[in-house]
């Protein structure tokens, strides 16, 4: 069985989405942050944007709206910069 630290960026992103679906928001945030670090070395800004959106969704679900908005803004700015 794989351990979370053995996942690549796509696995970390998928894990983040899975954890969001399960309501494990803090774990989802950690998975998305790990994916951002991994994607960052490859300059895949669209994928990084999706991770920030996922983090925003987790914060929103936790009722931490200021943090959610901050993450959503990062995601939007990254998307707009790469159109």
Secondary structure, 3 states (H helix, E strand, C coil): CCCHHHCCHHHHHHHHHHHHHCCCHHHHHHHHHHHHHHHHCCCCHHHHHHHHHHHHHHHHHCCCHHHHHHHHHHHHHHHHHCC
